[in-house]
Amino acid sequence: QVQLVESGGGLVQAGGSLRLSCAASGIIFRFYTMGWYRQAPGKQRELVAHITSGDTTQYGDSVKGRFTISRDNRKNTVNLQMNSLKLEDTAVYYCNAIRDYSGENYWGQGTQVTVSS
């Protein structure tokens, strides 16, 4: 059974930092592109960042220079360091795993990030 379990969300003031973590089980982690997506109320889910099995990273335009994604293949975890948080970063953040070549796709349950003024 595949599980992606997010942690680290919460309430933070604008300008602050949070670190999200996603622990994966039930998959061969090193063969997956791992990503973070977010969805704010009334908006579509959007890519925040992803990191491929070869450690190539991609970021959404709105978070470039502020967020950093990393992975630990020994611990089967992917992390998202979020700095200089803005009000518009408020959303539910979801962990995602996509298997290389086959495209098998899994989602976590989401973790709420709320940025206050």
C-alpha positions in Angstrom: 0.0 0.0 0.0 1.4 3.3 -1.1 1.4 6.1 1.5 2.6 9.7 1.2 2.4 11.4 4.6 3.0 15.1 4.8 4.0 17.0 7.9 5.3 20.4 8.9 2.4 22.6 7.9 1.0 25.3 10.2 0.5 29.0 10.8 3.4 31.4 10.2 3.7 35.1 9.9 4.6 36.7 6.6 8.3 36.7 6.0 8.8 33.6 8.1 9.8 30.1 7.2 8.4 26.6 7.3 9.7 23.2 6.3 7.4 20.6 4.9 8.3 16.9 4.8 6.8 14.0 3.0 7.5 10.4 4.0 6.8 7.8 1.4 6.2 4.1 1.8 5.2 1.3 -0.4 7.1 2.6 -3.4 10.7 2.2 -4.7 11.4 5.8 -3.8 14.5 6.4 -5.9 12.5 5.7 -9.1 10.0 8.4 -8.6 9.9 12.1 -9.3 8.7 13.7 -6.1 6.8 16.9 -6.1 4.9 19.5 -4.0 1.7 21.0 -5.3 -0.6 23.4 -3.6 -4.2 24.4 -3.8 -5.7 27.6 -2.4 -9.5 28.1 -1.9 -11.2 28.7 -5.3 -8.0 28.0 -7.2 -6.6 25.2 -9.2 -3.9 22.9 -7.9 -0.5 24.2 -9.0 3.0 22.9 -9.1 5.2 24.3 -6.3 8.3 22.3 -7.0 9.5 18.9 -8.1 12.7 16.9 -8.0 13.3 14.0 -10.4 15.0 10.7 -9.7 18.1 12.3 -11.1 17.9 15.2 -8.7 16.8 17.8 -11.4 14.6 20.4 -9.8 11.8 22.6 -11.2 10.0 25.4 -9.4 6.8 27.3 -9.9 7.5 30.9 -10.9 5.9 32.3 -7.8 8.3 30.4 -5.4 11.6 30.6 -7.3 14.3 31.9 -5.0 12.3 31.4 -1.9 11.5 27.7 -1.8 14.0 24.7 -2.0 13.1 21.1 -2.6 15.3 18.2 -1.6 15.1 14.5 -1.3 16.7 11.8 0.8 16.6 8.4 -1.0 17.8 6.6 2.2 15.0 7.9 4.3 12.4 8.0 1.5 11.6 11.6 2.2 11.2 14.8 0.2 11.4 18.1 1.9 10.3 21.6 1.0 12.1 24.5 2.7 9.9 27.6 2.4 11.4 31.0 3.2 10.2 34.5 2.9 6.6 33.3 3.0 3.9 35.6 1.6 0.2 35.8 2.3 -0.4 34.3 -1.2 1.5 31.1 -0.2 -1.5 30.1 2.0 -2.8 26.8 0.7 -3.1 23.1 1.2 0.2 21.6 0.2 0.2 18.1 -1.3 3.0 15.6 -1.8 3.1 13.8 -5.1 5.0 10.9 -6.5 5.2 10.0 -10.2 7.0 6.8 -11.3 9.6 7.2 -14.0 8.4 5.8 -17.4 5.2 4.2 -16.2 3.6 7.4 -14.8 2.1 5.8 -11.7 0.9 8.8 -9.7 0.2 9.0 -6.0 -0.9 11.9 -3.7 -0.7 12.6 0.0 -3.6 13.9 2.0 -2.3 17.4 2.2 -1.1 19.7 4.9 -2.4 23.3 5.5 0.0 26.2 5.4 -1.4 29.5 6.5 0.6 32.7 6.3 -0.7 35.6 8.3 0.0 39.3 8.2 
